[in-house]
Amino acid sequence: MKCIAVYTNNFEVFSDIYEQVLSTPLKENEEKEIDGVTVSEAGEVPQNYIDRMKAKPEVVVMKEKGRDITILQHRNVFEIFLPEKEKSAIS
């Protein structure tokens, strides 16, 4: 799965820029700033990383079922995980 990291701990800020983050083309390891928030394309992440992170009590797990997107929030970062089909539609 493709991972996009959004560096904020503020859910309201994340929510405000979420769709813009998804529609912003990013190359692997590229960083951009959206409304003052750093966004980075973190490359491909294996499913076992997501499963391990979901098991941690300090990680908040969100799911957008319509597009099969998983979002993990921990510390000062939101990680958006896009399945292959979604990645090709967004990239």
C-alpha positions in Angstrom: 0.0 0.0 0.0 1.1 3.5 -0.7 1.6 5.7 2.4 1.2 9.4 2.6 2.3 11.0 5.9 0.6 14.2 7.1 2.6 15.9 9.9 0.1 17.4 12.3 -1.5 16.2 15.6 -4.6 18.3 15.0 -7.5 16.2 13.6 -9.5 19.3 12.5 -6.5 20.5 10.4 -6.1 17.0 9.0 -9.7 16.8 8.2 -9.7 20.2 6.5 -6.9 19.3 4.1 -7.6 15.5 3.7 -9.2 15.7 0.2 -6.5 18.1 -1.0 -3.8 15.7 0.2 -5.4 12.9 -1.7 -5.6 14.9 -4.9 -2.1 16.3 -4.7 0.3 14.3 -6.9 3.4 13.3 -5.0 6.5 11.4 -6.2 8.1 8.8 -3.9 9.8 10.5 -0.9 8.6 14.0 -2.1 7.4 16.5 0.5 5.0 19.4 -0.1 3.3 21.9 2.2 -0.5 22.2 2.1 -2.0 25.0 4.2 1.1 25.1 6.4 1.2 21.3 7.0 4.0 19.1 5.7 2.8 16.2 3.6 5.2 13.4 2.4 4.9 10.5 0.1 6.5 7.7 2.2 6.5 5.0 -0.4 5.1 1.5 -0.3 4.3 -0.1 3.1 3.7 -3.8 3.8 0.4 -4.9 5.3 2.2 -6.3 8.4 3.4 -2.8 9.3 -0.3 -1.6 9.3 -1.4 -4.6 11.3 1.3 -4.0 13.9 0.5 -0.3 14.2 -3.3 -1.1 14.6 -2.5 -3.3 17.6 -0.8 -0.4 19.5 -3.1 1.3 22.1 -1.7 4.8 21.3 -2.7 4.5 17.6 -6.0 5.7 16.4 -7.3 3.8 13.4 -9.8 5.3 10.9 -11.2 3.6 7.8 -12.7 5.2 4.7 -14.6 2.1 3.4 -15.8 3.6 0.1 -12.2 3.9 -1.1 -10.7 1.2 1.2 -8.3 3.8 2.7 -6.9 3.3 6.1 -5.7 6.2 8.3 -3.5 5.8 11.4 -2.9 8.7 13.7 -0.1 8.5 16.3 2.0 11.2 17.9 2.2 14.1 15.5 1.5 12.3 12.2 -1.5 10.9 10.3 -0.5 8.1 7.9 -2.9 7.6 5.0 -2.6 4.1 3.3 -4.0 3.8 -0.2 -4.6 0.5 -1.9 -3.1 0.0 -5.4 -6.4 0.7 -7.2 -6.8 4.0 -5.3 -3.2 4.9 -5.8 -3.5 4.8 -9.5 -6.6 6.9 -9.5 -5.0 9.5 -7.3 -1.4 9.6 -8.7 
